[in-house]
Amino acid sequence: MSEINVEEVKKLLREFARTYRRPLHGKLLVLEPFKDELLKLDAKNIPNADVAAFLSQKCGITVSKDTVQRFLRTVKKIDRSSSATKASPPPPADSKTAS
């Protein structure tokens, strides 16, 4: 067996944890292509019920106001966490070395 470089594996795992995003599923996935537009509508304080009604009537996309709200909450959380991750300094290197 080849020897495992513990520090390299730790580095790779930290990077994976930092960049991993749980994939959207179901109705949330349907809204993903319209993320920017939905965020703009949300910024204008347009009610989620009106957004859901518009999507249904004009676009043939049937989602509830709760799905729109959940999508926006999820997207905002992802954006906040990725912004915070980019702004934070890298974690300090472990002073311990594997034997």
Backbone as ProteinMPNN parsed JSONL, in Angstrom:
{"seq_chain_A": "MSEINVEEVKKLLREFARTYRRPLHGKLLVLEPFKDELLKLDAKNIPNADVAAFLSQKCGITVSKDTVQRFLRTVKKIDRSSSATKASPPPPADSKTAS", "coords_chain_A": {"N_chain_A": [[0.829, -1.184, 0.0], [0.38, 2.283, -0.648], [1.874, 5.066, 1.031], [0.039, 7.338, 3.03], [-0.358, 10.761, 2.703], [-0.931, 12.637, 5.248], [-1.267, 15.366, 5.847], [-1.784, 16.449, 3.331], [-4.201, 15.177, 2.713], [-5.805, 16.239, 4.748], [-5.783, 18.92, 3.955], [-7.086, 18.729, 1.474], [-9.593, 17.792, 2.333], [-10.457, 19.956, 3.912], [-10.714, 21.911, 1.921], [-12.698, 20.723, 0.342], [-14.844, 20.726, 2.182], [-15.146, 23.465, 2.476], [-15.962, 24.335, -0.039], [-18.133, 22.788, -0.744], [-21.47, 22.446, -1.78], [-24.683, 21.648, -1.053], [-26.67, 19.976, -3.363], [-29.494, 21.44, -4.996], [-32.886, 20.292, -4.944], [-35.888, 18.794, -6.276], [-38.608, 21.043, -6.433], [-37.123, 23.285, -5.823], [-34.917, 23.059, -7.439], [-36.051, 23.549, -9.903], [-36.38, 26.286, -9.841], [-33.81, 27.289, -9.894], [-32.537, 28.202, -12.407], [-33.555, 30.758, -12.547], [-32.56, 32.291, -10.579], [-31.147, 34.843, -10.22], [-33.048, 36.696, -11.157], [-35.187, 36.167, -9.437], [-34.048, 36.915, -7.007], [-33.771, 39.652, -7.459], [-36.462, 40.407, -7.632], [-37.213, 39.793, -5.033], [-35.646, 41.643, -3.66], [-37.011, 43.905, -4.295], [-39.127, 43.666, -2.686], [-41.366, 42.214, -3.54], [-44.19, 40.284, -3.019], [-43.931, 36.801, -2.22], [-46.069, 35.188, -2.88], [-47.181, 36.551, -5.041], [-45.102, 36.3, -6.872], [-45.05, 33.511, -7.195], [-47.609, 33.159, -8.289], [-47.33, 34.602, -10.688], [-45.299, 33.095, -11.957], [-46.709, 30.733, -12.358], [-48.981, 31.506, -13.909], [-47.946, 32.965, -16.147], [-45.653, 31.645, -16.968], [-45.914, 28.93, -16.761], [-44.837, 27.507, -14.669], [-45.31, 25.766, -11.884], [-45.273, 26.478, -8.638], [-45.366, 26.845, -5.09], [-45.946, 29.7, -2.921], [-44.525, 29.249, -0.642], [-42.488, 27.582, -1.552], [-41.081, 29.344, -3.191], [-40.219, 31.114, -1.214], [-38.636, 29.377, 0.367], [-36.674, 28.68, -1.498], [-35.455, 31.208, -1.955], [-34.504, 31.74, 0.63], [-32.678, 29.649, 0.93], [-30.844, 30.177, -1.152], [-29.895, 32.707, -0.4], [-28.665, 32.05, 2.007], [-26.606, 30.371, 1.107], [-25.184, 32.207, -0.459], [-24.404, 34.023, 1.528], [-22.778, 32.401, 3.151], [-20.752, 31.687, 1.365], [-19.669, 34.171, 0.825], [-18.718, 34.898, 3.336], [-16.83, 32.921, 3.689], [-14.999, 33.517, 1.661], [-14.068, 35.936, 2.59], [-12.852, 35.366, 4.99], [-9.739, 34.569, 6.591], [-7.389, 31.95, 5.688], [-7.436, 28.798, 7.496], [-5.271, 28.275, 10.328], [-2.164, 26.533, 9.961], [-1.697, 23.167, 10.958], [0.249, 22.511, 13.771], [1.145, 20.129, 14.525], [2.619, 17.164, 13.297], [2.12, 14.269, 11.319], [3.139, 10.993, 12.137]], "CA_chain_A": [[0.0, 0.0, 0.0], [1.141, 3.53, -0.655], [1.766, 5.837, 2.269], [-0.918, 8.438, 2.938], [0.133, 12.06, 3.142], [-2.008, 13.089, 6.124], [-1.454, 16.812, 5.693], [-2.417, 16.687, 2.031], [-5.595, 14.744, 2.834], [-6.48, 17.254, 5.568], [-5.94, 20.106, 3.115], [-8.129, 18.423, 0.497], [-10.881, 17.717, 3.037], [-10.841, 21.328, 4.271], [-11.157, 22.57, 0.694], [-13.981, 20.111, -0.014], [-15.851, 21.232, 3.124], [-15.33, 24.891, 2.23], [-16.603, 24.603, -1.323], [-19.273, 21.901, -0.991], [-22.825, 22.992, -1.739], [-25.684, 20.595, -1.234], [-27.441, 20.247, -4.579], [-30.927, 21.694, -4.846], [-33.675, 19.172, -5.44], [-37.326, 19.019, -6.426], [-39.082, 22.334, -6.933], [-36.058, 24.277, -5.693], [-34.084, 22.908, -8.63], [-36.788, 24.176, -11.004], [-36.209, 27.735, -9.746], [-32.39, 27.652, -9.985], [-32.17, 29.029, -13.567], [-34.12, 32.098, -12.412], [-32.042, 32.77, -9.294], [-30.87, 36.279, -10.209], [-34.301, 37.43, -11.32], [-35.96, 36.012, -8.206], [-33.402, 37.744, -5.986], [-34.126, 41.048, -7.753], [-37.862, 40.596, -7.227], [-37.212, 39.782, -3.569], [-35.072, 42.922, -3.222], [-38.061, 44.908, -4.477], [-40.184, 43.299, -1.724], [-42.553, 41.659, -4.194], [-44.596, 39.115, -2.228], [-43.668, 35.483, -2.801], [-47.334, 34.698, -3.453], [-47.306, 37.174, -6.36], [-44.079, 35.683, -7.716], [-45.529, 32.158, -7.505], [-48.746, 33.298, -9.198], [-46.791, 35.009, -11.983], [-44.622, 31.939, -12.548], [-47.727, 29.771, -12.765], [-49.859, 32.041, -14.958], [-47.247, 33.462, -17.335], [-44.501, 30.824, -17.362], [-46.236, 27.514, -16.663], [-44.039, 26.896, -13.603], [-46.182, 25.702, -10.725], [-44.632, 26.377, -7.328], [-46.11, 27.594, -4.078], [-45.233, 30.841, -2.331], [-43.583, 28.683, 0.331], [-41.332, 27.09, -2.302], [-40.316, 30.535, -3.567], [-39.578, 31.591, 0.011], [-37.591, 28.417, 0.742], [-35.607, 28.84, -2.479], [-34.747, 32.459, -1.672], [-33.785, 31.579, 1.903], [-31.551, 28.748, 0.668], [-29.874, 30.88, -1.996], [-29.276, 33.768, 0.411], [-27.784, 31.399, 2.975], [-25.43, 29.926, 0.358], [-24.425, 33.397, -0.824], [-23.783, 34.57, 2.746], [-21.701, 31.531, 3.616], [-19.626, 31.76, 0.436], [-19.056, 35.49, 1.026], [-17.975, 34.837, 4.596], [-15.683, 32.036, 3.481], [-14.031, 34.232, 0.846], [-13.511, 37.036, 3.363], [-12.095, 34.892, 6.145], [-8.397, 34.081, 6.267], [-7.302, 30.489, 5.731], [-7.205, 28.293, 8.84], [-3.841, 28.11, 10.621], [-1.619, 25.205, 9.7], [-1.546, 22.339, 12.151], [1.656, 22.455, 14.169], [1.488, 18.71, 14.719], [2.843, 16.414, 12.068], [1.819, 12.852, 11.474], [4.324, 10.123, 12.121]], "C_chain_A": [[0.871, 1.244, 0.0], [0.894, 4.285, 0.648], [0.853, 7.038, 2.043], [-0.27, 9.702, 3.483], [-1.007, 12.715, 3.927], [-2.291, 14.572, 5.927], [-2.141, 17.149, 4.378], [-3.893, 16.294, 2.07], [-6.393, 15.756, 3.657], [-6.773, 18.504, 4.741], [-7.068, 19.89, 2.105], [-9.509, 18.369, 1.146], [-11.367, 19.098, 3.449], [-11.379, 22.071, 3.057], [-12.518, 22.028, 0.249], [-15.101, 20.651, 0.882], [-16.156, 22.704, 2.848], [-16.152, 25.151, 0.972], [-17.862, 23.772, -1.577], [-20.591, 22.65, -0.855], [-23.789, 21.85, -1.99], [-26.517, 20.93, -2.463], [-28.909, 20.508, -4.253], [-31.674, 20.501, -5.425], [-35.13, 19.591, -5.576], [-37.65, 20.377, -7.028], [-38.008, 23.415, -6.814], [-35.157, 24.245, -6.922], [-34.732, 23.582, -9.837], [-36.543, 25.686, -11.013], [-34.769, 28.196, -9.955], [-32.037, 28.501, -11.211], [-32.617, 30.493, -13.447], [-33.647, 32.796, -11.137], [-31.872, 34.294, -9.26], [-32.145, 37.11, -10.296], [-35.151, 37.354, -10.053], [-35.355, 36.837, -7.071], [-33.716, 39.22, -6.201], [-35.562, 41.346, -7.344], [-37.969, 40.65, -5.702], [-36.674, 41.104, -3.023], [-36.078, 44.062, -3.363], [-39.27, 44.639, -3.583], [-41.48, 42.86, -2.397], [-42.928, 40.389, -3.449], [-44.367, 37.796, -2.974], [-44.918, 34.885, -3.43], [-47.537, 35.277, -4.853], [-46.301, 36.579, -7.344], [-44.544, 34.288, -8.141], [-46.696, 32.213, -8.488], [-48.278, 33.68, -10.601], [-46.127, 33.832, -12.692], [-45.632, 30.93, -13.088], [-48.506, 30.271, -13.986], [-49.119, 32.374, -16.249], [-46.169, 32.504, -17.864], [-44.782, 29.322, -17.326], [-45.405, 26.769, -15.629], [-44.873, 26.929, -12.33], [-45.38, 25.441, -9.463], [-45.472, 27.191, -6.352], [-45.289, 28.783, -3.603], [-44.201, 30.351, -1.319], [-42.326, 28.148, -0.359], [-40.457, 28.254, -2.738], [-39.549, 31.048, -2.35], [-38.418, 30.672, 0.413], [-36.398, 28.526, -0.207], [-34.784, 30.091, -2.17], [-33.927, 32.354, -0.389], [-32.543, 30.717, 1.699], [-30.458, 29.462, -0.12], [-29.161, 31.968, -1.198], [-28.303, 33.175, 1.422], [-26.493, 30.945, 2.296], [-24.558, 31.123, 0.006], [-23.706, 33.994, 0.386], [-22.606, 33.713, 3.178], [-20.518, 31.57, 2.66], [-18.936, 33.113, 0.541], [-18.208, 35.483, 2.283], [-16.726, 33.988, 4.443], [-14.6, 32.751, 2.683], [-13.334, 35.312, 1.668], [-12.63, 36.563, 4.51], [-10.725, 34.383, 5.727], [-8.361, 32.563, 6.327], [-7.006, 30.011, 7.155], [-5.706, 28.115, 9.07], [-3.401, 26.677, 10.355], [-1.464, 24.464, 11.013], [-0.066, 22.257, 12.514], [2.105, 21.021, 14.386], [1.707, 18.046, 13.37], [2.598, 14.937, 12.332], [3.108, 12.036, 11.401], [4.111, 8.968, 11.199]], "O_chain_A": [[1.96, 1.257, 0.574], [-0.157, 4.154, 1.275], [0.895, 7.672, 0.989], [0.291, 9.71, 4.579], [-1.931, 13.278, 3.341], [-3.451, 14.976, 5.85], [-2.988, 18.041, 4.326], [-4.738, 17.0, 1.52], [-7.524, 16.091, 3.305], [-7.862, 19.072, 4.814], [-7.906, 20.769, 1.909], [-10.485, 18.848, 0.569], [-12.559, 19.388, 3.349], [-12.382, 22.778, 3.15], [-13.387, 22.792, -0.171], [-16.179, 20.992, 0.395], [-17.302, 23.136, 2.974], [-16.95, 26.087, 0.932], [-18.584, 24.035, -2.539], [-20.786, 23.405, 0.097], [-23.717, 21.172, -3.015], [-27.015, 22.049, -2.589], [-29.486, 19.887, -3.361], [-31.159, 19.79, -6.287], [-35.542, 20.623, -5.048], [-37.038, 20.8, -8.009], [-37.982, 24.354, -7.609], [-34.692, 25.286, -7.388], [-34.036, 24.123, -10.696], [-36.504, 26.299, -12.08], [-34.534, 29.385, -10.172], [-31.282, 29.461, -11.061], [-32.114, 31.36, -14.162], [-34.255, 33.764, -10.68], [-32.398, 34.956, -8.365], [-32.297, 38.106, -9.59], [-35.76, 38.343, -9.643], [-36.09, 37.398, -6.258], [-33.907, 39.96, -5.236], [-35.85, 42.402, -6.78], [-38.723, 41.453, -5.151], [-37.191, 41.625, -2.034], [-36.007, 45.058, -2.643], [-40.303, 45.296, -3.704], [-42.568, 43.109, -1.878], [-42.088, 39.508, -3.263], [-44.579, 37.696, -4.182], [-44.826, 34.151, -4.414], [-48.01, 34.579, -5.751], [-46.619, 36.378, -8.516], [-44.441, 33.928, -9.314], [-46.766, 31.407, -9.416], [-48.774, 33.141, -11.59], [-46.361, 33.599, -13.877], [-45.426, 30.344, -14.152], [-48.669, 29.548, -14.969], [-49.621, 32.09, -17.336], [-45.816, 32.541, -19.043], [-43.973, 28.53, -17.809], [-45.278, 25.547, -15.694], [-45.112, 27.996, -11.765], [-44.874, 24.34, -9.242], [-46.193, 28.107, -6.745], [-44.086, 28.86, -3.852], [-43.141, 30.954, -1.155], [-41.227, 28.249, 0.186], [-39.231, 28.171, -2.668], [-38.368, 31.378, -2.449], [-37.339, 31.152, 0.762], [-35.248, 28.47, 0.228], [-33.555, 30.033, -2.129], [-32.79, 32.823, -0.332], [-31.478, 31.023, 2.235], [-29.278, 29.357, 0.214], [-27.946, 32.126, -1.316], [-27.236, 33.738, 1.663], [-25.407, 31.117, 2.85], [-23.337, 31.068, 0.152], [-22.554, 34.417, 0.29], [-21.551, 34.238, 3.534], [-19.374, 31.491, 3.109], [-17.721, 33.19, 0.36], [-17.096, 36.01, 2.287], [-15.681, 34.306, 5.01], [-13.415, 32.614, 2.985], [-12.148, 35.577, 1.471], [-11.748, 37.299, 4.952], [-10.566, 33.832, 4.638], [-9.223, 31.952, 6.959], [-6.393, 30.739, 7.936], [-4.957, 27.838, 8.134], [-4.178, 25.734, 10.509], [-1.141, 25.054, 12.045], [0.772, 21.968, 11.66], [3.301, 20.733, 14.425], [1.016, 18.366, 12.402], [2.839, 14.433, 13.429], [4.039, 12.382, 10.674], [4.996, 8.125, 11.051]]}, "name": "protein", "num_of_chains": 1, "seq": "MSEINVEEVKKLLREFARTYRRPLHGKLLVLEPFKDELLKLDAKNIPNADVAAFLSQKCGITVSKDTVQRFLRTVKKIDRSSSATKASPPPPADSKTAS"}
